[in-house]
């Protein structure tokens, strides 16, 4: 390896579930805040909020899948 190339980081999974859960909670909180803000939003802003929350729902589904994978990985390691 040349002096400027970085070595890949080892697969550090000890706190993955915690990080994923925090991200999931933050995303759900952001969705709720966005929903609440729609009361005072313009039509354009309301449409943008709906689109963003639709993307957040997809992200939430992905994070839940990741949590299941991490949980299964932890069980296999025990």
Backbone torsions as a table, in degrees:
resi	resn	phi	psi	omega
1	UNK	NA	137.9	179.0
2	UNK	-73.8	165.8	-177.0
3	UNK	-62.1	-26.4	-175.3
4	UNK	-92.8	-12.3	179.5
5	UNK	-84.5	139.8	179.0
6	UNK	-92.5	146.7	174.3
7	UNK	-78.1	144.1	178.3
8	UNK	-65.4	145.4	177.2
9	UNK	-72.2	143.4	176.6
10	UNK	-65.8	156.7	179.5
11	UNK	-70.9	98.6	-177.8
12	UNK	-99.3	105.6	-173.5
13	UNK	-110.8	1.1	-173.4
14	UNK	-57.9	-37.7	-176.6
15	UNK	-114.0	17.1	-180.0
16	UNK	-59.0	-45.5	-177.0
17	UNK	-62.5	-40.5	179.8
18	UNK	-63.9	-45.4	-179.4
19	UNK	-64.6	-43.6	179.4
20	UNK	-63.3	-42.9	-179.8
21	UNK	-63.8	-40.8	177.0
22	UNK	-62.0	-44.5	178.1
23	UNK	-62.7	-40.8	178.6
24	UNK	-62.2	-47.6	179.5
25	UNK	-61.5	-43.3	178.6
26	UNK	-61.9	-41.7	-179.9
27	UNK	-65.1	-43.5	178.4
28	UNK	-63.5	-39.1	177.4
29	UNK	-64.9	-43.1	178.0
30	UNK	-62.3	-37.6	177.7
31	UNK	-62.1	-44.1	-179.2
32	UNK	-65.4	-43.1	178.1
33	UNK	-61.7	-39.3	178.3
34	UNK	-65.2	-42.9	177.2
35	UNK	-59.4	-44.2	-180.0
36	UNK	-63.0	-36.4	-177.6
37	UNK	-73.1	-14.0	-179.1
38	UNK	-67.6	-20.4	179.5
39	UNK	-60.3	-32.6	-177.1
40	UNK	-112.7	9.2	-176.1
41	UNK	-85.4	153.6	172.8
42	UNK	-73.9	171.1	179.0
43	UNK	-59.7	-42.8	179.4
44	UNK	-61.7	-48.1	179.8
45	UNK	-61.9	-38.5	179.0
46	UNK	-62.0	-42.7	177.9
47	UNK	-63.7	-41.1	178.9
48	UNK	-64.5	-40.6	178.2
49	UNK	-63.2	-43.3	179.0
50	UNK	-61.6	-42.5	179.1
51	UNK	-64.0	-44.6	-178.7
52	UNK	-65.1	-41.7	178.7
53	UNK	-66.7	-31.2	175.3
54	UNK	-63.5	-40.9	177.3
55	UNK	-67.3	-36.8	178.4
56	UNK	-64.1	-38.4	177.9
57	UNK	-60.1	-42.6	177.1
58	UNK	-62.2	-41.4	179.1
59	UNK	-64.3	-40.9	179.0
60	UNK	-61.4	-44.1	178.1
61	UNK	-59.3	-43.1	178.7
62	UNK	-64.4	-41.7	179.5
63	UNK	-65.8	-37.3	177.9
64	UNK	-65.6	-38.7	175.0
65	UNK	-61.8	-43.4	178.7
66	UNK	-62.0	-41.5	177.9
67	UNK	-60.7	-42.6	177.8
68	UNK	-62.3	-42.4	178.9
69	UNK	-62.5	-45.0	-179.8
70	UNK	-64.9	-39.8	178.2
71	UNK	-62.7	-43.5	178.2
72	UNK	-63.9	-39.3	179.0
73	UNK	-63.4	-43.0	178.4
74	UNK	-61.2	-42.0	-179.8
75	UNK	-63.4	-39.4	179.9
76	UNK	-67.2	-29.5	-177.4
77	UNK	-77.1	-17.1	-177.3
78	UNK	-86.5	NA	NA
